Amino acid sequence: MELRAGGWWLLCAAAALASCARGDPASKSRSCSEVRQIYGAKGFSLSDVPQAEISGEHLRICPQGYTCCTSEMEENLANRSRAELETALLDSSHILQATLAAQLRSFDDYFQHLLNDSERTLQDSFPGAFGELYTQNAKAFRDLYAELRLYYRGANLHLEDALAEFWARLLERLFRQLHPQLLLPDDYLDCLGKQAEPLRPFGDAPRELRLRATRAFVAARSFVQGLGVAGDVVRKVTQVPLGPECSRAVMKLLYCAHCLGVPGARPCPDYCRNVLKGCLANQADLDAEWRNLLDSMVLITNKFWGPAGSDIVIGSVHLWLAEAINALLDNRDTLTAKVIQGCGNPKVNPHSSGSEEKRPRGKLALQEKPYVDMLARLVSEAKTQLRDAQDFWISLPGTLCSEKMAMSASSDDRCWNGMAKGRYLPEVMGDGLANQINNPEVEVDITKPDMTIRQQIMQLKIMTNRLRSAYNGEDADFQDASDDGSSSSGSGDGCPEDICGRRVNKKNSSSRTTLTHALPGLSEREGQKTSAAGCPQPCLALLVLLLTLLLSAARPRWR
């Protein structure tokens, strides 16, 4: 029949007191040489250690039998035991942090390599294929790739708006280049922009790129962001300091056996688990949301494959651009006639030679990607490591006990149970804060969860929601954006009216706000630059007005 936790400790305490009352001469005469050796190895002064056991009435943590520990020794060992557990916790977390960081670097390098290769191919092939149609607009293409990089690296940038703005700007410039004999003022180009949606000057390429790029980039960036968030959560949680009740329990677990003259007794397995389940109760509450995050990350890797997969789309942006320009050239005459029909006959440019220069053009064929094997290896390794890490928080007490706490191999009469050498009878507590209400080793206030850890649980939830949205092809920051382009107009890619219905010499200030979930490498300068548009002139004027009113109200009134 198992004893209740309280009765167990009363029984052990009574046994210890009875031993003291009997005045066992063997106990009194025991040498403290082993304790001196252990205490000195920890870097403490040996002058603190008595030559032989003394009465333990001064002890505040360990049982008060005959002891080799003074009050100062007990305090020093308590501080050391807390530091050792914190170090063990950091060591265990560093392995996981290193794994997540390595995955982040590998996937980040892979996706950026795809985009860089696409831009390099564009720069190498477009001058020969399209001549001045490309060279005079090279900056527009560079800006597009810069926008794609910003989006991937975590800028709160509306990708659909950025693409729509690119197509609108490109249409104006190419139309002007294709008709050097015509005068095309701003109002005429505004009309061109409004005519673009029904005319579809670039064919299906803008719409296809918009749909595929949004899904591909949001999948890639959310996965890499997930790796970053997971590593950040591990780092922050393992830095949460241990409470005083935990420190007392760990001292009792690790060093009270030495103080009581039984340094060879290792902690009983269940005793060690109860101590660490109590110490790490808040950490174990991460388990449910941690699993949700890792499951979502494993699931999103399915979006890296296939014709619409992240690897194909990110590495083939230049092909969509080439297809769009070819479509414009193929439909050039029809487009010009319909634009004149809708916007009127533009004036002839008196400074033009009157002849239209023939532009070189060419086709870019889709080449098989050489990176498939690399992606397959990366995804396989990531899935294995993420699944292995799912139990991290709830397995932590058992892992630390077996690897760091010199736990006994079995629970028998020879292990240390916190009071003496003998069996440990209390049952092992469950995982998490709520299950520690009856923990016999650590007094845990289940009504006061650690706020740092609660904040990290919320971060896990937020990132999981972003991953689930990304799996459905949605950017969690812009889920109200239309996916079918039915409500948009302009360049043939769903260009919004407020962009295409005017000149687009400037970036749309509403397309960028602050940076969220930025990946490593996104500079503070980029963050400040993209955040600057978050408060337009009316916002600043309102702030000035409010400050003026406050200062006026605070000014002293004189009679």
C-alpha positions in Angstrom: 0.0 0.0 0.0 1.5 3.3 -1.1 2.0 6.1 1.5 0.7 9.6 0.8 3.4 12.2 0.2 3.0 14.0 3.5 3.0 10.8 5.5 6.1 9.6 3.7 8.1 12.7 4.6 6.9 12.5 8.2 8.0 8.9 8.4 11.5 9.8 7.0 11.9 12.7 9.3 10.9 10.7 12.4 13.5 8.0 11.4 16.2 10.7 11.2 15.2 12.2 14.5 15.2 8.8 16.2 18.7 8.2 14.9 19.8 11.5 16.4 18.1 10.7 19.7 19.8 7.4 19.9 23.1 9.1 19.6 24.4 6.4 17.2 28.2 6.5 17.9 29.1 5.3 14.4 27.2 8.3 12.9 28.9 10.8 15.2 32.4 9.5 14.5 32.1 9.5 10.7 34.7 11.4 8.9 33.8 14.2 6.4 36.7 13.5 4.1 34.6 12.6 1.1 32.5 15.8 1.6 35.8 17.8 1.8 36.9 16.3 -1.5 33.6 17.1 -3.3 33.4 20.5 -1.8 36.9 21.4 -2.7 36.4 20.2 -6.3 33.6 22.7 -6.6 36.1 25.5 -5.9 35.1 26.3 -2.3 37.4 26.8 0.6 38.1 23.6 2.6 38.3 25.6 5.8 34.5 25.6 5.8 34.3 21.8 6.1 34.3 20.3 9.6 36.6 17.4 10.2 33.8 15.2 11.5 30.0 15.3 11.5 28.3 17.9 13.6 24.7 18.5 14.7 22.5 19.6 11.8 20.2 21.9 13.7 21.4 24.9 11.6 20.4 23.3 8.3 17.6 25.1 6.4 17.2 22.8 3.4 18.7 19.4 4.2 17.3 17.1 6.9 18.6 18.1 10.3 20.5 15.0 11.3 24.2 14.7 11.9 25.9 16.5 9.0 29.1 17.5 7.3 27.7 20.8 6.1 27.8 24.1 7.9 25.2 26.8 7.1 27.7 28.5 4.8 28.3 25.2 3.0 24.6 24.6 2.5 24.1 28.1 1.1 27.1 27.7 -1.3 25.9 24.3 -2.5 22.4 25.5 -2.9 23.6 28.3 -5.2 25.9 25.9 -7.1 23.0 23.3 -7.6 20.8 26.0 -9.1 23.6 27.1 -11.4 24.2 23.5 -12.4 20.6 23.0 -13.3 20.5 26.2 -15.3 23.6 25.2 -17.1 22.2 21.8 -17.9 19.0 23.4 -19.2 21.0 25.7 -21.4 23.2 22.9 -22.7 20.1 20.8 -23.6 18.5 23.8 -25.3 21.6 24.8 -27.2 21.5 21.5 -29.2 18.0 22.2 -30.3 18.7 25.9 -31.0 21.7 24.9 -33.1 19.6 22.4 -35.1 16.9 25.0 -35.8 19.5 27.6 -36.7 21.2 25.2 -39.1 17.9 24.4 -40.8 17.1 28.1 -41.1 20.4 28.9 -42.7 20.1 26.0 -45.1 16.6 26.8 -46.3 17.2 30.6 -46.4 20.4 30.0 -48.5 18.4 27.7 -50.8 15.5 30.0 -51.5 17.7 33.1 -51.9 19.9 31.1 -54.2 16.9 30.4 -56.4 15.9 34.0 -56.6 19.5 35.2 -57.2 19.8 32.6 -60.0 16.6 33.8 -61.6 17.8 37.5 -61.5 21.2 36.5 -62.9 19.6 34.6 -65.7 17.4 37.6 -66.5 20.4 39.9 -66.6 22.3 37.6 -68.9 19.5 36.7 -71.3 17.2 39.6 -71.6 19.5 42.1 -73.3 20.0 39.7 -76.2 16.3 38.7 -76.3 14.7 42.1 -75.9 17.4 44.7 -76.6 16.5 48.2 -75.4 13.1 47.1 -74.2 15.1 45.6 -71.3 18.2 47.7 -71.1 16.3 51.0 -70.8 14.1 49.4 -68.1 16.7 47.4 -66.2 16.1 49.3 -63.0 12.4 48.4 -63.0 13.4 44.7 -63.1 16.0 45.2 -60.4 13.4 46.9 -58.2 11.0 44.0 -58.7 13.6 41.5 -57.5 14.4 43.8 -54.5 10.7 43.9 -53.6 10.6 40.1 -53.8 13.6 39.8 -51.5 12.1 42.3 -49.0 8.8 40.3 -49.0 10.6 37.0 -48.4 12.8 38.5 -45.7 9.7 39.6 -43.7 8.8 43.1 -44.8 5.1 43.8 -44.3 4.8 44.3 -48.0 1.6 43.6 -50.0 3.1 41.4 -52.7 0.1 41.7 -55.0 0.2 45.5 -54.9 4.0 45.4 -55.6 3.5 43.2 -58.7 0.6 45.3 -59.9 2.6 48.4 -59.6 5.5 46.8 -61.5 3.3 45.8 -64.4 1.6 49.2 -64.6 5.0 51.0 -64.6 6.4 48.6 -67.2 3.4 48.9 -69.5 3.8 52.7 -69.6 7.5 52.5 -70.4 7.3 49.7 -73.0 4.3 51.4 -74.8 6.3 54.6 -75.0 9.4 52.8 -76.3 7.3 50.9 -78.9 5.8 54.2 -80.2 8.6 56.8 -80.2 6.8 58.7 -83.0 3.9 59.6 -80.6 3.6 62.1 -77.8 2.2 60.3 -74.8 1.6 62.7 -71.9 0.7 61.7 -68.4 -3.1 61.8 -68.9 -2.8 59.6 -72.0 -0.8 57.1 -70.0 -3.4 57.2 -67.2 -6.0 56.3 -69.8 -3.7 53.4 -71.0 -3.6 52.1 -67.4 -7.4 52.1 -67.1 -7.7 50.3 -70.4 -5.2 47.6 -69.4 -7.4 45.1 -67.6 -9.7 44.3 -70.5 -6.8 44.5 -73.0 -4.5 42.2 -71.1 -1.4 43.5 -72.8 0.9 41.0 -71.1 -1.4 38.0 -71.6 -1.9 35.6 -68.7 1.6 35.9 -67.4 0.9 38.7 -64.8 -2.1 36.9 -63.3 -0.3 33.5 -63.2 2.8 35.1 -61.6 0.7 36.9 -59.0 -1.2 33.7 -58.0 1.9 31.5 -58.0 4.3 33.9 -56.5 2.0 34.8 -53.6 1.6 31.1 -52.7 5.2 30.2 -53.3 6.8 33.1 -51.4 4.4 33.0 -48.5 5.1 29.3 -48.1 8.8 29.7 -48.2 9.0 32.7 -45.9 6.5 31.4 -43.3 8.5 28.1 -43.1 11.8 30.0 -42.5 10.1 32.4 -40.1 8.7 29.4 -38.2 12.3 28.1 -37.8 13.3 31.5 -36.5 10.4 31.8 -34.1 10.9 28.2 -32.7 14.6 28.9 -32.0 13.7 32.3 -30.4 11.2 30.6 -28.1 13.7 28.0 -27.0 16.3 30.7 -26.3 13.9 32.9 -24.3 12.3 30.2 -22.3 15.6 28.6 -21.2 16.7 32.0 -19.9 13.7 32.1 -17.5 15.3 32.0 -13.9 14.5 29.2 -11.6 12.4 30.1 -8.6 13.5 29.8 -4.9 11.4 26.7 -4.2 13.0 25.0 -7.2 16.5 26.0 -5.9 15.8 24.4 -2.6 14.5 21.2 -4.1 17.4 20.9 -6.5 19.9 21.4 -3.6 18.1 18.7 -1.7 18.2 16.4 -4.8 21.9 16.9 -5.6 23.9 17.7 -2.4 21.9 16.9 0.8 23.1 13.3 0.5 26.7 14.6 0.7 25.8 16.7 3.7 24.3 13.7 5.5 27.3 11.5 4.9 26.0 9.3 2.0 27.7 10.9 -1.0 27.6 7.7 -3.0 23.8 7.6 -3.1 22.4 8.8 -6.4 19.0 10.4 -6.7 16.1 7.9 -7.1 14.7 8.2 -10.7 11.1 9.2 -9.7 12.4 11.6 -7.1 14.5 13.4 -9.7 11.6 13.5 -12.1 9.3 15.0 -9.5 11.8 17.7 -8.7 12.3 18.7 -12.3 8.6 18.4 -13.2 8.0 21.0 -10.5 10.9 23.2 -11.5 10.0 23.1 -15.2 6.2 23.1 -14.8 5.7 26.3 -16.8 8.0 25.1 -19.6 6.0 22.0 -20.0 2.9 24.1 -20.7 4.5 25.0 -24.1 4.0 21.4 -25.3 0.6 21.7 -27.0 1.4 24.9 -29.0 5.0 23.7 -29.7 3.6 20.5 -31.3 1.1 22.6 -33.3 3.9 24.8 -34.7 6.2 21.9 -35.6 3.3 19.9 -37.2 2.4 23.0 -39.3 6.0 23.4 -40.4 6.2 19.8 -41.5 2.9 20.2 -43.4 4.0 23.4 -45.2 7.0 21.6 -46.8 4.4 19.9 -49.1 4.0 23.3 -50.8 7.7 23.3 -51.9 7.0 20.7 -54.6 5.2 20.5 -58.0 4.6 23.0 -60.8 3.3 25.6 -58.3 5.9 24.7 -55.7 8.1 27.3 -54.1 11.3 26.0 -55.7 9.9 26.1 -59.3 8.2 29.5 -58.9 10.9 31.4 -57.1 13.5 30.1 -59.5 11.4 30.9 -62.6 10.3 34.5 -62.1 12.4 35.6 -65.1 10.4 33.2 -67.3 7.1 34.8 -66.4 8.6 38.2 -67.2 9.9 36.9 -70.6 6.5 35.4 -71.4 4.8 38.7 -70.5 7.1 40.8 -72.8 6.7 38.3 -75.6 2.9 38.5 -75.3 3.1 42.3 -75.5 5.2 42.1 -78.6 2.9 39.5 -80.2 -0.2 41.7 -79.6 1.5 45.0 -80.2 -0.6 46.1 -83.2 -3.9 45.0 -81.8 -3.1 46.7 -78.5 -2.2 49.9 -80.1 -5.4 50.0 -82.1 -7.6 49.4 -79.1 -5.7 51.9 -77.0 -6.2 54.6 -79.7 -9.9 53.6 -80.0 -10.4 54.0 -76.2 -8.1 57.0 -75.5 -8.0 58.8 -78.8 -5.3 59.6 -81.3 -2.2 60.9 -79.6 -0.2 63.7 -81.2 2.8 63.0 -83.3 6.2 63.6 -81.8 7.8 66.3 -84.0 11.3 65.3 -82.8 10.8 61.7 -83.8 12.4 60.3 -87.0 9.0 58.9 -87.9 10.1 55.3 -88.2 9.7 52.6 -85.6 12.8 50.8 -84.8 12.5 47.0 -84.9 13.3 45.5 -81.5 15.2 42.2 -81.1 13.2 39.6 -79.3 13.5 36.0 -78.4 12.0 33.1 -76.4 13.3 31.8 -73.1 12.7 28.1 -72.6 12.0 26.6 -69.2 15.0 24.5 -68.1 14.9 21.6 -65.7 15.8 22.7 -62.2 19.1 21.2 -60.9 18.2 21.8 -57.3 15.5 19.1 -56.8 17.8 16.7 -55.1 19.1 19.4 -52.7 15.5 20.4 -51.7 14.5 16.8 -51.2 17.5 16.3 -48.8 16.8 19.5 -46.9 13.1 18.7 -46.5 13.8 15.1 -45.4 16.3 16.2 -42.8 14.0 19.0 -41.6 11.0 16.7 -41.2 13.0 14.2 -39.2 14.5 16.8 -36.9 11.2 18.6 -36.3 9.4 15.4 -35.4 12.3 14.5 -33.1 11.9 17.9 -31.3 8.2 17.6 -30.7 8.6 16.1 -27.2 11.3 18.5 -26.2 9.5 20.3 -23.4 7.7 17.4 -21.7 10.7 15.1 -22.0 13.1 17.7 -20.6 12.8 16.5 -16.9 13.5 12.9 -17.8 16.4 13.9 -20.2 18.1 16.1 -17.6 17.7 13.5 -14.9 19.2 10.7 -17.0 22.0 12.8 -18.6 22.8 15.6 -16.2 21.7 14.8 -12.7 23.7 11.5 -12.1 20.4 9.7 -11.5 20.4 6.2 -10.1 19.8 3.5 -12.7 17.0 2.0 -10.6 14.7 2.8 -7.8 15.8 0.6 -4.9 17.0 0.8 -1.3 20.3 2.2 -2.4 19.2 5.5 -4.1 18.7 8.9 -2.4 15.1 9.7 -1.8 15.6 13.2 -0.4 15.6 12.2 3.3 17.8 9.1 3.4 19.1 6.2 1.3 16.1 4.2 0.5 13.1 3.7 -1.9 11.1 6.6 -3.2 7.4 5.9 -2.8 5.4 9.0 -4.0 4.0 8.8 -7.5 5.4 10.9 -10.3 3.4 14.0 -11.1 2.0 14.8 -14.6 3.3 17.4 -17.0 2.5 21.1 -16.8 1.7 23.7 -14.1 -1.8 22.4 -13.2 -0.5 18.9 -12.4 2.0 20.2 -9.8 -0.7 21.0 -7.1 0.3 18.0 -5.1 4.0 17.8 -6.0 5.7 16.5 -2.9 9.1 18.0 -3.7 8.5 21.5 -5.1 5.9 23.9 -3.8 4.4 25.3 -7.0 1.8 28.1 -7.1 -0.4 27.0 -10.0 -2.3 30.2 -9.9 0.8 32.3 -11.0 2.0 31.1 -14.4 5.3 32.6 -15.6 4.4 35.6 -17.9 7.5 35.3 -20.1 6.6 31.7 -21.0 2.9 32.7 -21.5 4.1 35.3 -24.0 6.1 32.7 -25.8 3.1 30.4 -26.0 1.2 33.3 -27.7 4.1 33.7 -30.2 3.8 30.0 -31.0 0.1 30.4 -31.6 0.6 33.4 -33.9 3.3 31.7 -36.0 1.1 28.5 -36.3 -1.8 30.6 -37.6 0.6 32.2 -40.2 1.7 28.8 -41.3 -1.8 27.5 -41.6 -2.8 30.5 -43.7 0.3 30.0 -45.8 -0.7 26.4 -46.4 -3.9 27.7 -47.9 -2.0 30.2 -50.1 -2.9 33.2 -48.0 -0.7 35.9 -46.4 -1.9 36.2 -42.8 -1.2 40.0 -43.0 -3.4 40.5 -46.0 -6.1 37.8 -45.9 -8.7 40.2 -47.1 -6.9 40.6 -50.5 -8.8 39.1 -53.4 -7.4 36.0 -54.9 -9.1 36.0 -58.2 -8.5 39.6 -59.3 -12.2 40.1 -60.0 -12.3 43.5 -58.2 -9.2 45.0 -59.8 -8.3 46.7 -63.0 -5.3 47.9 -64.9 -2.4 46.2 -66.4 -3.9 42.8 -66.9 -2.7 41.7 -63.5 -5.5 43.1 -61.3 -3.8 46.5 -60.9 -5.9 48.5 -58.4 -7.7 51.6 -59.6 -5.8 53.9 -57.2 -2.5 52.7 -58.8 -3.3 52.3 -62.4 -5.8 55.2 -62.5 -2.9 57.7 -62.0 0.8 58.0 -62.8 2.9 55.5 -60.9 6.2 57.4 -60.7 6.2 56.8 -56.9 5.8 53.7 -54.8 2.3 53.3 -53.3 2.8 54.4 -49.7 0.0 52.0 -48.5 1.8 48.9 -49.9 4.3 48.9 -47.1 3.9 49.4 -43.4 6.0 48.1 -40.6 8.3 45.0 -40.7 6.8 41.9 -39.1 8.5 38.5 -38.5 11.7 39.7 -40.2 14.2 37.1 -41.0 17.9 37.4 -40.0 19.7 39.8 -42.3 16.9 42.3 -42.7 18.7 45.4 -41.6 17.4 48.0 -39.2 17.8 50.5 -42.1 15.4 48.5 -44.2 13.0 48.3 -41.2 13.1 52.1 -40.7 12.7 52.7 -44.4 9.6 50.5 -44.8 8.1 51.8 -41.5 8.3 55.4 -42.6 5.2 55.1 -44.7 3.2 53.9 -41.7 2.1 57.4 -40.6 1.2 59.7 -43.6 0.9 63.5 -43.4 -2.6 63.6 -42.0 -1.4 61.4 -39.1 1.5 63.7 -38.4 -0.8 66.7 -38.5 -3.2 65.1 -36.0 -0.3 64.4 -33.6 0.8 68.0 -33.8 -2.7 69.2 -33.1 -3.1 66.9 -30.1 0.3 68.0 -28.6 -0.7 71.7 -29.0 -4.0 71.1 -27.2 -2.3 69.2 -24.4 0.3 72.0 -23.9 -2.4 74.6 -24.0 -4.4 72.8 -21.3 -1.3 72.4 -19.1 -0.3 76.1 -19.4 -0.9 77.9 -16.0 -3.7 80.4 -16.0 -3.0 83.9 -14.7 -5.6 86.2 -13.3 
